[in-house]
Amino acid sequence: MNRNLKTRANNGFTIIELIVVVTVIGLLAAIAVGAYNKVVNDAKVTKNLAFVNTLATAKALFVADPKTTPALISTFNDGPNGNFAMIAPYIRVNGVQPTDEADLLAKSGMPSSVKVTLGTVDDSSFQGSNPDQAPTVTGYGL
């Protein structure tokens, strides 16, 4: 009888026990990867919204500036994506003013593949026909 107990104590884990442990670890890993991907996507959405908000605020400050004339607003609306320099003085990223759109993307931590569309500003008070169009950001993997 003493002999059977000694043999049984040295067997270790059964294959079934090992399969169960590996399966549980696999399930936990799958859940962790899914949670990580959700956090990453939520962070990208938040970063995009903050970036768009920064651009919209810069446009609003440009229009509200007493030095901004109707002619400047009209010039901006004629080609908003080519006139980033007109709103650049109203943007600060970590306390620094970007020099151009590529510099803004770099300072904001956005990849260079991101496409920014500034949109027009409302010029109806100057007998213009452009509505206020919100900026958009595309190409950030969302």
C-alpha positions in Angstrom: 0.0 0.0 0.0 2.8 2.4 0.8 4.3 1.7 -2.6 1.2 2.9 -4.5 1.1 6.2 -2.7 4.7 6.9 -3.6 4.2 6.2 -7.3 1.1 8.3 -7.5 2.8 11.3 -5.9 5.4 11.5 -8.6 3.1 11.5 -11.6 2.7 15.3 -12.0 0.0 17.0 -14.1 -2.3 15.0 -16.4 -2.7 16.1 -20.0 -6.3 17.1 -19.3 -5.2 19.5 -16.6 -2.6 21.0 -18.9 -5.1 21.5 -21.7 -7.5 23.2 -19.3 -4.8 25.6 -18.1 -3.7 26.4 -21.6 -7.3 27.0 -22.7 -8.0 29.3 -19.8 -4.8 31.3 -20.5 -5.8 31.6 -24.2 -9.2 32.9 -23.3 -7.8 35.5 -20.9 -5.3 36.6 -23.6 -8.1 37.0 -26.2 -10.1 39.1 -23.8 -7.1 41.2 -23.0 -6.3 41.8 -26.7 -9.9 42.8 -27.3 -9.9 45.3 -24.4 -6.5 46.7 -25.6 -7.9 47.3 -29.1 -10.9 49.1 -27.7 -8.8 51.4 -25.6 -6.5 52.2 -28.6 -9.5 53.0 -30.9 -11.1 55.1 -28.2 -7.9 57.0 -27.8 -7.7 57.6 -31.5 -11.3 58.9 -31.6 -10.6 61.3 -28.6 -7.4 62.5 -30.3 -9.2 63.2 -33.5 -12.0 65.1 -31.7 -9.4 67.2 -29.8 -7.5 67.9 -33.1 -10.7 69.0 -34.9 -11.7 71.1 -31.8 -8.3 72.8 -32.0 -8.7 73.7 -35.6 -12.3 74.9 -35.2 -11.3 77.1 -32.3 -8.4 78.5 -34.4 -10.9 79.4 -37.2 -13.3 81.0 -34.7 -10.5 83.1 -33.2 -9.4 84.1 -36.7 -12.9 85.4 -37.4 -13.3 87.1 -34.0 -9.9 88.9 -34.3 -10.6 92.6 -34.8 -7.7 92.7 -37.3 -9.5 90.2 -39.5 -11.2 92.0 -42.4 -14.0 90.7 -44.6 -11.4 90.5 -47.4 -9.2 88.2 -45.3 -12.2 86.0 -44.6 -13.1 85.9 -48.2 -9.5 85.0 -49.1 -9.6 82.2 -46.5 -12.9 80.8 -47.8 -11.6 80.8 -51.4 -9.1 78.1 -50.5 -9.2 77.2 -46.9 -6.9 74.2 -47.2 -4.2 76.3 -48.9 -4.6 79.1 -46.3 -3.5 77.3 -43.1 -1.0 80.1 -42.4 -4.0 82.5 -41.8 -5.2 80.5 -38.8 -1.8 79.2 -37.6 -1.2 82.2 -35.3 -4.3 81.1 -33.3 -3.0 77.5 -32.7 -0.8 76.4 -29.9 0.4 72.8 -29.5 2.2 72.3 -26.2 2.8 76.0 -26.1 4.4 76.2 -29.5 2.8 77.7 -32.7 3.1 75.4 -35.7 4.7 76.8 -38.8 2.6 74.8 -41.3 0.2 71.9 -41.5 2.9 69.2 -41.5 4.4 70.8 -38.4 1.0 70.9 -36.7 0.6 67.1 -37.4 4.1 66.4 -36.1 3.7 68.5 -33.0 0.2 66.9 -32.3 1.6 63.4 -32.6 -0.5 62.6 -35.7 1.0 60.5 -38.5 2.0 62.4 -41.7 -0.6 60.3 -43.7 -3.4 62.2 -42.0 -5.4 64.5 -44.3 -6.8 67.7 -42.7 -9.7 69.6 -44.4 -10.2 73.0 -42.7 -13.6 73.9 -44.1 -14.9 77.4 -44.6 -15.9 80.0 -42.1 -19.3 81.7 -42.0 -19.2 84.9 -44.0 -22.9 85.7 -44.2 -22.5 88.9 -42.1 -20.3 90.2 -45.0 -22.8 89.2 -47.7 -20.9 86.0 -48.4 -22.4 82.7 -49.2 -20.1 80.3 -47.3 -21.5 78.5 -44.3 -19.3 77.5 -41.3 -17.9 74.0 -42.2 -16.2 72.1 -39.4 -12.7 70.8 -40.0 -12.3 67.1 -40.7 -9.5 64.7 -40.1 -9.2 61.5 -42.2 -6.6 58.8 -42.5 -6.0 58.1 -38.8 -7.1 54.5 -39.0 -10.7 55.0 -37.7 
